[in-house]
Amino acid sequence: MPTREQIVTFLDDTPPDPATSPWVAGRGPERGVEIAEPDDVWATWYLDVVAHVRGALGLRVLGLQHVGSTSVRGLPAKPVVDVDLTVADPDDEDAYVPALERAGFVLHVREPWWYGHRLLRHPAPRANLHVFGPDSPEVWRHRLFRDWLRGNPDDRALYARVKREAAAATNDADEDGTAYNRRKHAVVREIYARAFAAAGLTG
């Protein structure tokens, strides 16, 4: 388990070498951002993803959880389910990537410098599978953020507004999803601060 300090301290996800790209060859960020109204089908998509992952990896799955906006009832979101998968060693791709690829997932991102993160995508149901190790604080942060939004309608409404504004600005500028995330950054950190305090992680 990560320490309290590790959970509340955000590690820069920028690669140490500016020439290093996190994107696997032939992959890259998608242009444009679609924000859909809340849809109960997203919970079913998550269960389908769980079945695919567990069927592929069995006991190599140390944890699976539905995170991101599709995991918060009533929150508009990109119609793509975000799922955190915990494995023993995300750097040991041979232990899980081939099996997931046989289940229809495609590796898009490799970030060994950022908690060992890998991102695999699934086309139907549409899903982003984020792979981390058992000591990654990012998994804990995702869950805290999700649970805070589920229980706090004011911040849920704030985040919904910011998501829509960020998507509109990104689409108007013909930019990709990384620009969308940058536009949300300040409010996301503001919400995290409240969630950390409520969890007793900060004073």
N, C-alpha and C positions, 0 to 999 in steps of 0.2 A: 504494500500500500504506500502511496506517496505521502510525504509529510505535509503538514498544514501549509508550510511556506511554499512548497512546490505547487500545491493546488492553487494558491492565490497569486503566484508569480507566472506571468505569461512569457513563455520562451519564444523568441523571435523565430518565425518559420522561414526566414530568408536563408538560402544556402550560403555556406561559408565562402564558396567560390562564386563570384558573380556570373561566371561563365557556365555554371552548372544549372541545368533546368530540372525541375521536379517532374516534368512531363515525360512519359515514356515515348520513345520514337514513334512518330506518326499520330500522336495524340496532342491535345491542347485544349485550352478553355473555349467553351462555346460562346458565341456572340449572342447578345440579347438575353433578356431575362423574362420569363413568363411567371406571373404571380396569379395563382388560381384561388378561388374562394374555398373555404374549408370543405372537405369532403370526407365523409365517414369511410369511404372505400380505402383511404390511406392505411387505416388500421388493418384491413384485410391484406393489403399489399405487404405490410410488415410481416404478417404471419406467413405469407408465401415465401418471402425472403428467408425467414428463419428456417422454413422447411428445406429450401435449397441449400442453405449453408450447413445445417446440421446433417443433411443427407450426404453432403460432400465431405465433411470433415469429421463427423462423429465426435469422439471425445477430445479431439484437438481444439474444439470450441471451449474456451474457458469463460467466455461471457458474450452475450448478445443483448443489445438494448436499442430500442427505438428512440432516436434523438432528433434534434432539429425541429423545424416548424410543423412538419406533418405529424409530429408526436403530441402536439398541443391542440386539444379540441377547441375549435372556434377561431383558430389562427390561420389567416391566408398564407399560402406557401407556394414555392415552386413545386409542381406535381411530381416530385421525385422523393422517395423515402430515404432518409438518412439512417443508417444502422451502424453502430459501433460493434466491431468484432474484436475480442481479446484472444490472442494466441500466445503461446509460450515465448516465441521469439519472432517478431515481425521481420527481422532481417533474414531469417531462414525461409526465403520464398519457396524453396523446393518442398517445404513441409505443408504448404497450403495453397499456393497459387495454381499449380497444375490441376489440382482437384476442383478448385473453384472455377477455373476456366472450363472444365468439362461440364460444369453445372450452368454455364452460360455467362459467367462473369468475365469482364475484360479489364486487365490492369491498365490504369491510366496514369497514376502518380506514384512516384517513389521518393520519399523524403527521409532517408536514414538519419539526417541531422535533426529532425523534429519528431522526437519520441518514436522513431522508427516507422512513422506513418506510411501506409500504403493506401491507395484508393483504387477500388475496383468498381466498375459499373455494370448494372444488369439492365437489359432493355425492356423486359416485360415480366413482372412489374418493374417499372423504372425505379432504380435504386442506386444509391451511392453507399458502398460498403467501405467503411473506414477501419483499417486494421491497426491495432496498437498492442503493446505488450502489457503484462499484468501490473506494472508499476507506473503506467502512464497517468499523469494528472489530468490529461485532456479528457479521458473517459469520465472522470469524476466531475470535471467542470461541465461537460455536456449534460450530465444528469442533473446537476444543480440548476443549470439554466432552464432546462425543461421543466423541472418540478416547480421552480419559482414562477414561471410564466403560467403554468397550470393553475396555480393558486392565487395569482395576483392580477386581477382584470385590468387595473390601470396600466401596469407595465405591458400587459398583453396588447392593449389598445395602442400604447405608444409604439411598441415594436411593429405592430401591423401597419401603422401610419408610415413609419420610417422605411419599412420594406417596400411599400408601394411607391413612396417618393424616390427611393434609391433605384428601383427598377425602371421607373419612368425616365429618370435622368440618364441612366445607363443606356436605355434603348434610344433615347433622343440623340445621344452622342455616338451611337453605333459602337459601343464598347462591349467588353466581355464580362463574365461573371466575377473576375477579380476586381474590376472597378465597382461592381455592385457591392461586393463585400467591404471594400474600402469606404464606401459611402455610409455603410451601417456601423462602421467600427466604433465610433465614439459612443453611440447609444448602447451598443452591445456591452461595452466595458462599463458603462454607467449601470446597466441592469445587473451585470455580474457583481458589481460592488455591493449592491443591495442584497443579492442572493448570498454572497459570502458573509456579510454581516449577520443575516438572519440565521445562517447555519452555524454561527459562532466561530467562524474561521478568521475573522478580523474583529478589531475592537469597535 
